[in-house]
C-alpha cells in the first residue's frame, strides 16, 4: 500500500512539474491566435501556414496558436472547443500538433496566461468566420473582452491587431457554407470594427484583398495553388469559407508586412 502511495504521489509531482515546464516564460516579439484559418491539422496551405513562413523568413521571434471552430470566447474563458486540436507554430516548429483538452496547458489555450508567458510586443488575433450569423451584441462583447485582455498587459494601440475575414473561395459545384457570403462578412467586419474602436488596429480582410489579382468579378478568390500542396482541391473544392493556396499566401504576406 505504501509503495502504491509513493508511486501515485510521484506521478502527481511529475505531471505537475511537466505542466509547469510547459508554461515557463518564453518571450517572443509576435503572438498570433486564431481559428482554423490560423491552425488546423487538415491543411497545409491556409493563412497560418504562410504567415509562419513569412515571419520566420523575416527573422522575427513569434508563436502562433490555432484551434478550429473557435471564437474569441474560447480563448478567453469558455472550454467548449478545448477538445479541438491546437496547432502551434514558431521559429522552430512549422506545424506542431500539441493535442487537445488538458493535454494543452492553459498558457497555450487561454489568452491571459498566454500573454503572461510570452510577453509579446505585438499581438494579432484573427476571428470572425465562426461568428457569422451570431447576434450583433454577441460578436461585439467578445471582441471588446479580447481587446481588454490584450490592452491590460500593456500592449499599446499600435501593436495590437485584429484581422477580420476576407472573401470566399470559388467552388466547383455547391458552396458548403451558405452562411459565408459577402454581405454577412461585411456585417461581421463592421461589428468587430465598432467594438474594437480605437483601442486596437483593425485590419479589414476585405479591404486588404480587394485589389488582389486572384479576386474574380464575382468577388470570389480564384482557386489557385502553386506551392506544391493540393488541399485547395479534391475534397476541399466546395469549401468556400477557408481561403487557401495562393490567396491565403497573398493575404498572409500582406499581414506579415503590416506586423513587421
C-alpha positions in Angstrom: 0.0 0.0 0.0 2.8 2.4 0.9 4.6 1.6 -2.4 1.4 2.4 -4.3 1.0 5.7 -2.5 4.6 6.7 -3.3 4.1 5.8 -6.9 0.8 7.8 -7.0 2.5 10.9 -5.4 5.4 10.6 -7.7 3.1 10.6 -10.7 1.3 13.7 -9.5 4.6 15.5 -8.9 6.0 14.5 -12.3 2.8 15.7 -14.0 2.8 19.0 -12.2 6.4 19.6 -12.9 5.9 18.8 -16.6 3.0 21.1 -16.8 4.9 23.9 -15.1 7.8 23.4 -17.5 5.4 23.7 -20.5 4.3 27.1 -19.2 7.6 28.6 -18.3 8.4 32.1 -19.6 9.2 32.2 -23.3 9.3 35.7 -24.6 8.5 36.4 -28.3 8.0 39.6 -30.3 4.8 38.5 -32.0 1.9 36.4 -30.7 -0.9 35.2 -33.0 -4.1 33.3 -32.2 -7.0 32.3 -34.3 -9.3 29.6 -35.6 -8.8 27.0 -38.4 -7.6 29.7 -40.8 -4.6 30.1 -38.5 -4.1 26.4 -37.5 -5.7 23.1 -38.2 -4.2 19.6 -38.8 -6.0 19.1 -42.1 -4.4 21.8 -44.1 -1.0 22.8 -45.3 -1.8 25.9 -47.2 -4.1 28.1 -45.1 -3.3 31.6 -43.8 -1.5 30.3 -40.8 0.9 28.1 -42.8 2.0 31.1 -44.9 2.2 33.6 -42.1 4.5 31.2 -40.2 6.8 31.1 -43.3 6.9 34.9 -43.7 7.5 35.6 -40.0 10.3 33.0 -40.0 11.9 34.4 -43.2 11.9 37.9 -41.6 13.8 36.5 -38.6 11.1 37.5 -36.2 10.6 35.7 -32.9 7.0 34.6 -32.8 4.5 31.9 -31.8 1.0 31.2 -33.3 -1.8 29.1 -31.9 -4.7 28.0 -34.0 -7.8 25.9 -33.0 -10.5 25.1 -35.5 -14.1 26.3 -34.9 -13.2 28.8 -32.2 -14.5 32.2 -31.5 -12.8 34.8 -29.2 -14.7 33.4 -26.2 -13.0 30.0 -26.5 -9.6 31.7 -25.9 -10.9 33.8 -23.0 -13.0 31.8 -20.5 -15.0 29.1 -22.3 -13.9 25.5 -22.7 -16.5 24.3 -25.2 -13.9 23.9 -28.0 -11.0 22.7 -26.0 -11.3 19.2 -27.4 -10.4 20.5 -30.8 -6.7 20.0 -31.8 -4.5 23.1 -31.2 -1.7 23.8 -33.7 1.4 25.7 -32.6 3.9 27.3 -34.9 7.1 29.2 -34.0 10.6 29.7 -35.2 11.4 26.1 -34.7 8.1 24.3 -35.4 6.5 24.5 -38.8 3.3 22.8 -37.6 3.2 21.3 -34.1 0.1 19.4 -33.0 0.0 20.0 -29.3 -3.1 18.0 -28.6 -6.5 18.8 -27.2 -8.2 19.3 -23.9 -6.0 19.3 -20.8 -3.1 18.0 -22.9 -2.8 21.6 -23.8 -1.7 23.8 -20.8 -3.7 26.9 -20.1 -0.8 29.1 -21.3 -1.5 27.7 -24.8 -5.3 27.7 -24.9 -6.3 30.8 -22.9 -5.2 34.3 -23.9 -4.4 35.8 -20.4 -1.9 33.2 -19.3 -0.6 33.1 -22.9 0.2 36.8 -22.7 1.9 36.4 -19.4 4.0 33.5 -20.7 5.2 35.1 -23.9 5.2 38.8 -23.0 4.9 39.8 -26.7 5.5 43.2 -28.1 2.8 42.7 -30.8 -0.4 40.7 -30.8 -2.6 39.6 -33.8 -5.9 37.9 -33.4 -7.8 36.6 -36.4 -11.5 35.7 -35.8 -14.8 36.3 -37.5 -15.8 33.5 -39.8 -17.1 31.4 -36.9 -19.1 34.5 -35.7 -21.2 34.6 -38.9 -24.9 34.6 -38.2 -24.4 35.2 -34.5 -26.2 38.2 -32.9 -24.5 41.6 -33.1 -24.2 42.0 -29.3 -22.6 38.5 -29.1 -19.9 39.4 -31.6 -19.3 42.8 -30.1 -19.0 41.6 -26.5 -16.4 39.0 -27.4 -14.4 41.4 -29.4 -14.4 44.0 -26.6 -13.4 41.5 -24.0 -10.5 40.3 -26.1 -9.3 43.9 -26.5 -9.5 44.5 -22.8 -7.4 41.4 -22.0 -4.7 42.4 -24.6 -4.5 46.0 -23.5 -4.4 45.1 -19.8 -1.0 43.7 -20.3 0.4 46.9 -21.6 0.2 46.2 -25.4 -0.2 49.7 -27.0 -2.7 50.5 -29.7 -0.2 50.4 -32.5 1.0 46.9 -31.6 -2.5 45.3 -31.2 -4.1 44.0 -34.3 -7.5 42.5 -35.1 -7.7 40.8 -38.5 -11.2 40.3 -39.9 -12.5 37.8 -42.5 -12.0 38.2 -46.2 -13.7 37.0 -49.4 -15.0 33.5 -50.2 -13.2 30.9 -52.4 -14.8 29.9 -55.7 -16.2 26.4 -55.6 -16.5 23.5 -58.0 -20.2 22.9 -57.7 -22.0 23.8 -54.4 -20.9 26.1 -51.6 -20.6 24.1 -48.4 -21.1 27.1 -46.1 -24.1 29.1 -47.3 -23.8 31.5 -44.3 -20.4 32.7 -45.6 -21.2 35.4 -48.2 -20.1 38.9 -48.9 -23.0 40.6 -47.1 -22.6 38.6 -43.9 -18.8 39.0 -44.0 -19.2 42.8 -44.3 -21.6 42.8 -41.4 -19.3 40.9 -39.1 -16.3 43.1 -40.0 -18.3 46.2 -39.3 -19.4 44.9 -35.8 -15.8 44.0 -34.9 -14.5 47.4 -36.1 -17.1 49.2 -34.0 -16.4 47.0 -30.9 -12.7 47.4 -31.1 -12.9 51.1 -31.7 -9.6 53.0 -31.2 -8.1 50.5 -28.7 -6.5 48.3 -31.3 -5.8 48.5 -35.0 -8.3 46.6 -37.3 -7.0 45.0 -40.5 -10.2 44.6 -42.6 -9.6 41.4 -44.6 -12.0 42.6 -47.4 -10.2 45.9 -47.8 -6.8 44.2 -47.6 -7.6 41.9 -50.5 -10.0 44.0 -52.6 -7.3 44.6 -55.3 -5.9 41.1 -55.3 -5.2 39.7 -58.8 -6.9 36.5 -57.6 -10.2 38.2 -56.9 -12.7 37.4 -59.7 -15.5 39.7 -60.9 -17.9 37.5 -58.8 -16.0 38.7 -55.7 -14.6 35.2 -55.1 -11.0 34.2 -54.9 -9.7 32.1 -57.8 -8.9 28.6 -56.5 -5.2 28.5 -57.3 -2.3 26.7 -55.6 1.4 26.9 -56.8 3.1 25.7 -53.6 3.1 22.0 -54.3 0.2 21.3 -52.0 -3.2 20.0 -53.1 -5.5 20.8 -50.2 -7.3 23.6 -52.2 -8.8 20.9 -54.4 -10.3 17.4 -54.2 -12.5 17.1 -51.1 -11.9 20.8 -50.5 -13.2 22.0 -53.8 -16.5 23.2 -52.4 -15.1 24.7 -49.2 -16.0 28.4 -49.7 -15.1 29.6 -46.2 -11.4 28.5 -45.8 -9.3 30.6 -48.2 -6.3 28.6 -49.3 -3.4 28.3 -51.7 -2.2 31.5 -53.5 -5.0 33.6 -52.0 -4.0 32.6 -48.4 -0.3 33.2 -49.2 -1.0 36.7 -50.6 -3.1 37.7 -47.5 -0.6 36.2 -45.1 2.3 38.1 -46.7 0.4 41.4 -46.6 -0.4 40.9 -42.9 3.1 39.9 -42.2 4.4 43.1 -43.8 2.0 45.1 -41.6 3.2 43.4 -38.5 6.9 43.6 -39.2 
